[in-house]
């Protein structure tokens, strides 16, 4: 039976060694705010609005041996939200809506993961899970759940994170202009993230 040469053995074990180097300790992934974006969608009978929030910051701490204990935060500024209509953007940040002057950020705080699955393919690790935590909008926090996919590229020490969740405006005391919510603005806003991160 032929044996692997030492150099080939190192190459064969490299992906496993990379995983081991990240396991057994929480690793802090830092979001790249210049590349990470949020897309939000409001579906209402009178209008469909799709907007973006291009400046997303935060961290994610994860232990590959126990990913259920992951924690972190993600936030983006209300004043950075864009819908393609400047007048609507001003109203969105106003006191009747998200009140950016008093509550400048939308924040999702991750408390734990459940229903975790993990796939390892070479130096690429894919984690899919349900994320549990709190989302703060308009200065009011409410429980939230998100579906999330995290792809870790161990050789590059980088990650792509894609969360999807929904925000119910009534849970955050967002009243809006009279009659607008449920007519031209959806009662629930769908959020999708395309986030990039790295670690030391």
matplotlib code that plots the C-alpha trace (Angstrom):
import matplotlib.pyplot as plt

x = [0.0, 1.4, 1.8, 1.4, 4.5, 4.8, 4.1, 1.0, -0.2, 0.0, -2.0, -4.6, -5.0, -4.9, -8.7, -9.1, -6.2, -7.9, -11.2, -9.3, -7.6, -10.9, -12.6, -12.3, -12.5, -14.9, -13.7, -14.9, -15.8, -15.9, -18.3, -16.9, -19.1, -18.1, -19.1, -22.0, -25.5, -29.1, -32.1, -35.6, -38.9, -42.4, -45.3, -48.6, -51.8, -51.0, -47.3, -44.2, -41.1, -37.6, -34.7, -31.2, -29.0, -25.4, -23.5, -23.8, -21.5, -21.2, -19.5, -20.3, -18.7, -18.9, -17.3, -17.4, -17.5, -20.7, -22.2, -25.5, -23.8, -23.0, -23.7, -23.2, -24.8, -25.6, -26.7, -27.2, -28.1, -31.6, -30.3, -28.5, -31.6, -32.5, -35.7, -35.0, -37.2, -35.5, -38.8, -39.8, -36.3, -36.8, -40.2, -38.8, -36.2, -38.8, -40.5, -43.7, -41.6, -38.2, -37.3, -33.6, -32.8, -33.7, -33.0, -30.3, -29.8, -31.7, -30.0, -30.2, -28.7, -28.0, -28.4, -28.3, -28.7, -30.9, -31.6, -27.9, -26.5, -22.9, -21.2, -17.5, -16.0, -12.3, -11.6, -15.2, -17.6, -21.3, -23.5, -27.3, -29.4, -32.3, -31.0, -32.8, -32.4, -33.8, -34.3, -34.4, -36.3, -37.5, -35.8, -38.1, -36.8, -38.8, -37.9, -36.9, -36.0, -34.0, -32.8, -29.1, -26.5, -22.8, -20.1, -16.6, -13.5, -10.9, -7.9, -8.9, -10.1, -13.3, -17.0, -20.2, -23.3, -26.9, -29.6, -33.3, -36.0, -39.1, -39.9, -43.5, -43.8, -46.4, -44.0, -41.8, -44.4, -43.9, -47.2, -46.4, -48.6, -52.3, -53.6, -50.3, -49.4, -51.4, -52.1, -48.9, -46.5, -46.5, -47.3, -44.3, -40.9, -38.8, -35.1, -32.3, -28.6, -25.5, -22.7, -19.0, -16.7, -13.2, -11.2, -7.6]
y = [0.0, 3.4, 6.0, 9.8, 11.8, 14.3, 17.4, 15.7, 14.7, 18.4, 19.5, 16.8, 17.8, 21.6, 22.1, 20.2, 22.1, 25.4, 24.3, 23.2, 26.6, 28.3, 25.8, 25.5, 29.3, 32.0, 33.9, 37.4, 38.2, 41.9, 43.1, 45.1, 48.1, 49.3, 46.1, 44.9, 46.0, 45.5, 45.4, 46.1, 45.6, 46.9, 45.3, 47.1, 47.2, 50.7, 50.5, 48.2, 49.9, 48.3, 50.1, 49.7, 50.5, 50.4, 51.0, 47.9, 47.4, 44.8, 41.7, 38.0, 35.6, 32.0, 28.7, 26.0, 23.3, 24.9, 27.3, 27.4, 29.8, 32.4, 36.0, 39.4, 42.6, 44.1, 47.7, 50.3, 54.0, 55.1, 58.2, 55.9, 54.1, 54.9, 54.1, 55.9, 58.9, 61.7, 63.0, 59.6, 59.0, 62.2, 61.1, 57.7, 59.3, 61.6, 61.6, 59.9, 57.0, 55.8, 59.0, 59.0, 62.1, 60.2, 56.6, 56.7, 53.0, 49.8, 47.1, 43.3, 41.6, 37.8, 35.8, 32.2, 29.8, 26.8, 24.2, 24.4, 22.4, 22.5, 21.4, 21.2, 21.2, 21.7, 25.1, 26.2, 25.8, 26.5, 27.0, 27.4, 28.1, 30.0, 33.0, 34.2, 37.7, 41.2, 43.9, 47.5, 50.0, 53.4, 52.9, 49.9, 46.3, 43.2, 39.5, 38.5, 35.4, 35.2, 32.5, 32.9, 31.3, 31.8, 30.8, 30.7, 30.6, 29.4, 30.0, 33.6, 34.2, 35.8, 35.1, 35.9, 36.2, 36.3, 36.9, 37.2, 38.4, 40.5, 43.6, 44.3, 48.0, 47.9, 46.0, 49.0, 51.7, 53.0, 54.8, 56.6, 59.1, 58.6, 55.7, 55.0, 51.7, 48.9, 51.1, 52.4, 51.0, 47.3, 46.4, 44.1, 45.0, 42.2, 42.5, 40.7, 41.1, 40.5, 40.9, 40.4, 39.8, 38.8, 37.8, 38.0]
z = [0.0, -1.0, 1.6, 1.2, 1.2, 4.0, 1.8, 0.3, 3.8, 4.9, 1.9, 2.6, 6.2, 5.7, 5.6, 8.8, 10.5, 9.4, 11.1, 14.2, 14.5, 14.6, 16.9, 20.7, 21.0, 20.0, 17.0, 16.3, 12.8, 12.0, 9.3, 6.4, 6.5, 3.0, 1.3, 3.4, 2.5, 3.6, 1.2, 2.7, 1.0, 1.9, 0.1, 0.4, -1.7, -2.8, -3.4, -3.4, -2.0, -2.3, -0.6, 0.6, 3.6, 2.4, 5.6, 7.9, 10.8, 13.6, 14.8, 15.1, 17.6, 16.7, 18.0, 15.4, 18.0, 19.5, 16.9, 18.8, 21.3, 18.5, 19.4, 17.9, 16.6, 13.2, 12.7, 10.0, 10.2, 9.5, 7.7, 5.3, 4.1, 0.5, -1.4, -4.7, -3.7, -1.7, -0.3, 0.9, 2.5, 4.5, 5.7, 6.6, 8.9, 10.4, 13.8, 12.5, 11.1, 12.3, 14.1, 13.2, 15.3, 18.5, 17.4, 14.7, 14.1, 13.3, 15.4, 15.4, 18.4, 18.0, 21.2, 19.9, 16.9, 16.6, 13.9, 12.9, 9.9, 8.9, 5.6, 5.1, 1.6, 1.6, 3.2, 2.8, 5.7, 5.3, 8.4, 8.1, 11.1, 12.7, 14.5, 17.7, 19.2, 19.5, 16.8, 17.8, 15.6, 16.6, 20.0, 20.7, 21.0, 20.1, 19.8, 16.3, 14.4, 11.2, 8.7, 8.2, 6.1, 7.0, 4.5, 6.0, 3.7, 6.1, 3.9, 3.3, 6.9, 5.5, 5.6, 3.8, 6.0, 4.6, 7.1, 6.2, 8.7, 9.0, 11.1, 12.1, 12.4, 15.2, 17.4, 17.4, 17.8, 14.3, 13.5, 10.3, 8.5, 9.1, 7.0, 5.3, 7.1, 5.4, 2.4, 0.8, 3.4, 4.4, 8.0, 7.9, 6.3, 4.9, 5.5, 3.5, 4.3, 2.2, 4.7, 4.4, 7.4, 8.3, 11.4, 12.5]

ax = plt.figure().add_subplot(projection="3d")
ax.plot(x, y, z, "-o")
ax.set_aspect("equal")
plt.show()
